[in-house]
């Protein structure tokens, strides 16, 4: 029997009226998967049983207390709430939002306390999850505050990695949120993540322009000349692998992105439309820049197909294994960066 410790993967259930629980159950229904990690779902065991029966998915759970060591080879469930919840697929209700928050808060707290090694979050509804303790536009900002760090929304797949200068804010607020310092900060977070989390030692990073066609010499706009180019010039004084700014309309369609390890986009849709066009169902949403590891599938709550058994779990499965790979990469990076000349002093005894 293999007694090697397995990584403990915490899983939040997302909005129970969406497809979150379905993709979790489909992923864990492959019995072989338990030889790679030990799952802990933060939810309610009766809700999971109800949905697995409805969806015709064959798997078993074991309930554990939140402070107990999870059992290897089992699908562990921490009961975050006790009351009965009547699932109403496709309905982003106040109650389903409350439960998605309770699951997220319990799982994130467990991550903070090192009870789990990584966290994989199922999709939430950014509207119905709002409450006095959650006033954020999404997971990324919530986790940044939870773990007191600077975060980066980093969409990753096998062939494309896209980070964002600004993420979940209205388009009318994008301009006021773009500064030289913010561009430099996000560039630094991408570089650090590529090295530490993905093992790319000398990452080449492309940066997209603010205005169409990089402003066309001021004809369309001067933000690139006033903000972005000076920021990239300052970055290039210490970094030799920053490139751009590139006009985003041709950057992806021409395949130019393939020459770089990652892309820094200015705002949400500039980066995520091409990412999801090229990688949808195969991508992972990773919160880079924090001391803790959290990933998520690249899709939302899928209310239109919830409860119909139609949801694909490929992205959720990739989110789990990406989190484990990042965990292993961080451990290896730590080993490689230890000072090999540092020798523990020992007391010598003269005989």
Buried (B, 14 or more C-beta within 10 A) or exposed (E): EEEEEBBBBBBBBBBBBBBBBBBBBBBBBEEEBBEEBBBBBBBBBBBBBBBBEBBEBEBEBEEBEBEEEBEBEBBBBBBBBEEEBEBBBBBBBEBBBBBBBBBBBBBBBBBBEEBBBBBBBBBBBBEBBBEEEBEBEBBBBBBBEBBEBEBBBBBBBEEBBBBBBBBBBEEEEBBEEBEBEBBBBBBBBBBBBBBBBBBBEEBBBBBBBBBBBBBEEEEBBEBBBBBBBEBBEBBEEEBEBBBBBBBBBEBBEEEBBEEBBBBBBBBBBBBBEBBBEBBEBBBBBBBBBBEBBBBBBBBBBBBEBBBEEEBBBBBBBBBBBBBBBBBEBBEEBEEEEEEEEEEEEEEEEEE
